[in-house]
Amino acid sequence: MNDVEKEAGRIATIAIALAVAAAMCLGFSLQACAWLSSESKKVEAAVVDCTTSAARDAISQYGPILDALLVQYTQPDGKVNWAPLEDTTKSLGLQVGSCVLASVVAQELAPKSAAGAPKSGALFLDASSLRAGFEKIRRERYQGFRFRLDGGVL
């Protein structure tokens, strides 16, 4: 692959990321309004309940997009470049973004079963780096709250 093809690939990736981010901003803004108008975020003893129907709707709607961005921003050594992910989740707002991000991180930290696994090579994620990056964001952006998900508390 020559330099022109590599540069074209990079430009295409950036264009896709920008288009996804723009779509997410619009969708997240609308979702955040609906979220704030209901009691979808319940805080009990510093735990955000991400098992409500509104939280589940947000996770199912935005989780796959955020998961794809997590894959895109994972470096070859398995460490995540958190800066673009953090910028993207800011457009979700605190209520929506916290549950969606927690769900995606929990999904990536969960042990994978071989049944139904894709035939292509799996993405290597450095679990300790993923956990440390999420914990930093959890402390700084989400005031240290923990997140109750279907699989437990993260």
C-alpha positions as CSV (number, residue, x, y, z in Angstrom):
1,M,0.0,0.0,0.0
2,N,1.5,3.3,-1.0
3,D,1.4,6.6,1.0
4,V,-1.5,8.0,-1.0
5,E,-3.6,4.9,-0.3
6,K,-2.7,5.1,3.4
7,E,-3.6,8.8,3.6
8,A,-6.9,8.1,1.8
9,G,-7.6,5.4,4.4
10,R,-6.9,7.8,7.2
11,I,-9.0,10.5,5.7
12,A,-11.9,8.0,5.2
13,T,-11.6,6.9,8.9
14,I,-11.7,10.5,10.1
15,A,-14.7,11.3,7.9
16,I,-16.6,8.3,9.3
17,A,-15.7,9.2,12.8
18,L,-16.9,12.8,12.3
19,A,-20.1,11.6,10.7
20,V,-20.8,9.2,13.6
21,A,-19.9,11.9,16.2
22,A,-22.3,14.4,14.5
23,A,-25.1,11.8,14.4
24,M,-24.4,10.9,18.0
25,C,-24.5,14.6,19.1
26,L,-28.0,15.0,17.6
27,G,-29.3,11.7,19.0
28,F,-27.7,12.2,22.4
29,S,-29.1,15.7,22.8
30,L,-32.6,14.4,22.1
31,Q,-32.1,11.4,24.4
32,A,-30.6,13.6,27.2
33,C,-33.8,15.7,27.1
34,A,-36.0,12.7,27.5
35,W,-33.7,11.3,30.2
36,L,-33.8,14.4,32.3
37,S,-37.5,14.7,32.1
38,S,-38.0,11.3,33.7
39,E,-36.7,9.5,36.7
40,S,-34.4,7.3,34.7
41,K,-31.3,8.0,36.8
42,K,-31.8,6.8,40.3
43,V,-29.0,7.4,42.7
44,E,-28.9,5.3,45.9
45,A,-25.8,5.3,48.0
46,A,-23.6,6.6,45.2
47,V,-24.7,4.0,42.7
48,V,-26.4,5.0,39.5
49,D,-29.1,2.6,38.4
50,C,-28.4,1.7,34.8
51,T,-31.1,-1.1,34.8
52,T,-34.1,1.2,34.3
53,S,-35.9,1.0,31.0
54,A,-34.7,4.5,30.0
55,A,-31.1,3.5,30.7
56,R,-31.5,0.2,28.9
57,D,-32.9,2.1,25.9
58,A,-29.9,4.4,25.8
59,I,-27.5,1.5,26.2
60,S,-29.1,-0.4,23.3
61,Q,-29.2,2.7,21.1
62,Y,-25.8,4.2,21.8
63,G,-23.8,1.3,23.2
64,P,-22.9,-0.3,19.8
65,I,-21.7,3.1,18.5
66,L,-19.5,3.7,21.5
67,D,-18.2,0.2,21.4
68,A,-17.2,0.7,17.7
69,L,-15.4,3.9,18.8
70,L,-13.7,2.0,21.6
71,V,-12.4,-0.5,19.0
72,Q,-11.3,2.4,16.8
73,Y,-9.4,4.1,19.5
74,T,-7.7,1.0,20.9
75,Q,-4.0,1.1,20.1
76,P,-2.0,-1.9,18.8
77,D,-0.7,-2.5,22.4
78,G,-4.2,-2.9,23.7
79,K,-4.3,0.5,25.5
80,V,-7.3,2.8,24.9
81,N,-6.8,6.4,23.7
82,W,-9.4,7.8,26.1
83,A,-9.3,11.5,24.9
84,P,-11.6,11.0,21.8
85,L,-13.9,8.7,23.7
86,E,-14.2,11.1,26.5
87,D,-15.0,13.9,24.1
88,T,-17.7,11.8,22.4
89,T,-19.3,10.7,25.7
90,K,-19.5,14.4,26.8
91,S,-22.1,14.9,24.1
92,L,-24.2,12.2,25.7
93,G,-24.5,14.2,28.9
94,L,-23.8,12.9,32.4
95,Q,-27.0,10.8,32.8
96,V,-27.0,9.0,29.5
97,G,-23.2,8.9,29.0
98,S,-22.4,7.4,32.3
99,C,-24.6,4.3,31.9
100,V,-23.7,3.8,28.2
101,L,-19.9,4.1,28.9
102,A,-20.2,1.9,32.0
103,S,-22.1,-0.7,30.0
104,V,-19.5,-0.8,27.1
105,V,-16.6,-1.0,29.5
106,A,-18.3,-3.8,31.5
107,Q,-19.0,-5.7,28.3
108,E,-15.3,-5.4,27.3
109,L,-14.1,-6.5,30.7
110,A,-16.4,-9.5,30.9
111,P,-14.8,-12.9,30.0
112,K,-15.6,-13.9,26.5
113,S,-16.9,-17.3,25.7
114,A,-15.8,-19.2,22.6
115,A,-19.3,-20.2,21.6
116,G,-20.5,-18.0,18.7
117,A,-17.2,-16.1,18.6
118,P,-16.3,-14.5,15.3
119,K,-13.8,-16.2,13.1
120,S,-11.6,-13.2,12.7
121,G,-9.1,-12.3,15.4
122,A,-10.4,-10.6,18.4
123,L,-9.3,-7.2,19.4
124,F,-6.7,-7.2,22.1
125,L,-7.7,-4.9,25.0
126,D,-5.4,-4.4,27.9
127,A,-8.0,-5.0,30.7
128,S,-6.0,-3.2,33.4
129,S,-5.5,-0.1,31.2
130,L,-9.2,-0.2,30.3
131,R,-10.2,-0.4,33.9
132,A,-7.8,2.3,35.0
133,G,-9.0,4.7,32.2
134,F,-12.6,4.1,33.1
135,E,-11.9,4.6,36.9
136,K,-10.2,7.9,36.1
137,I,-13.2,9.1,34.1
138,R,-15.6,7.7,36.8
139,R,-13.8,9.8,39.5
140,E,-13.4,13.0,37.5
141,R,-16.6,13.2,35.5
142,Y,-19.1,11.1,37.4
143,Q,-18.1,12.2,41.0
144,G,-17.0,8.7,41.8
145,F,-20.5,7.1,41.4
146,R,-20.6,3.4,40.7
147,F,-23.0,1.9,38.1
148,R,-25.5,-0.8,38.6
149,L,-25.7,-2.9,35.4
150,D,-27.5,-6.1,34.7
151,G,-24.3,-8.0,35.4
152,G,-23.5,-6.3,38.7
153,V,-21.9,-3.0,39.8
154,L,-19.0,-1.4,38.0
